[in-house]
Amino acid sequence: MIDLLLLGAGFLVLLAGGELLVRGAVRVAEFAGMSPLLIGLTLVGFGTSAPELVTSVQAAMAGSPGIAVGNIVGSNIANIMLILGVAAAIRPMAVATTALERDGMIVLVSAILFNAIGLMMPLGRPVGAALFVLLISYLYYAYRQERTASASEGHTAAYEVAEALEEARPVTRTQGRRRRWTSFHIDIVTALLTAAGGMLLVVAGGRLLVDAAVSIARDYQVSETVIGLTIISIGTSMPELATSAVAAFRKHGDVALGNIMGSNIYNTFGIGAATGLLSPTVVPDEIVRYDNLVMLAASFAMLIFARTGYRISRTEGLVLLTAYGVYLYTLFPK
């Protein structure tokens, strides 16, 4: 019971820290003169992925590759089957053709690449460096696309991550406002303290979460991999669930889908890179044999559903939710 309470506390601290980190970092970037577009593509995207990132890195450092890699793969599966399923069940989602073909293919390629990594090599520093290069390349590509693309082409998934966050939790813009130096000085110090405090909470929450998850796995004789694929990945994906659900309620299905695709790209390239660079680990055999394939199948299903009439219907959303329930059922020992 104590471990379950600590697990819940870890989630709360982690998510609260992620919220503060995003808000503080965005304010600092605005004071520094960064454009809203660049802030959205970088700081907001990384900030919303902070819970998954810190949890995976700390799990790898603690010698728990099942939790570290399971969190990446499990979050990607949950994003498509659970979160996309919920969003489509709330309201059928229209899909922007160009955005789907552009970012959907990147999601699919990232899933294929992670499957190949699991089959061929450990998640070490060379792999982490390669994933980091891919992430930076994607962000540069997204930035160029957003600056030059017409409105009819649709936003990139990286931009939609920030747009979805803005839908659910509007961030007060500070650029262009005039204020006395004293007020400006106080505001920027407050923003720095907010970002620093958020980072500390994220790190503390991640440590608490990993310790509690390892203890639960031992007490209930459930593998750490299953814990990472289920409890940890679902918990750290709650921000994406909230933002996508709000976007669906407001009839912004393209934002909800873009948020999901962007999150999967950040998870695979960003969190995979950080885990490999900071704490090299291996991809557990059970994930290679089963869960990586489920992630790949889910990515294919998302593209197929989205291309049928360029909308995702309620029925397709319910199919995804049912498939996720079946997937969870197969993970636990009978």
Secondary structure, DSSP 4 states (H G I P E B T S, - for coil): -HHHHHHHHHHHHHHHHHHHHHHHHHHHHHHTT--HHHHIIIIIHHHHTHHHHHHHHHHHHTT-HHHHHHHHHHHHHIIIIIIIHHHHHHS-EE--HHHIIIIIHHHHHHHHHHHHHHHHS-B-HHHHHHHHHHHHHHHHHHHHHHHH--GGG---HHHHHHHHHHHHSPPPP-TT----HHHHHHHHHHHHHHHHHHHHHHHHHHHHHHHHHHHHHHHTT--HHHHIIIIIHHHHTHHHHHHHHHHHHTT-HHHHHHHHHHHHHIIIIIIHHHHHHHS-B---HHIIIIIHHHHHHHHHHHHHHHHSTTEE-HHHHHHHHHHHHHHHHHHS--
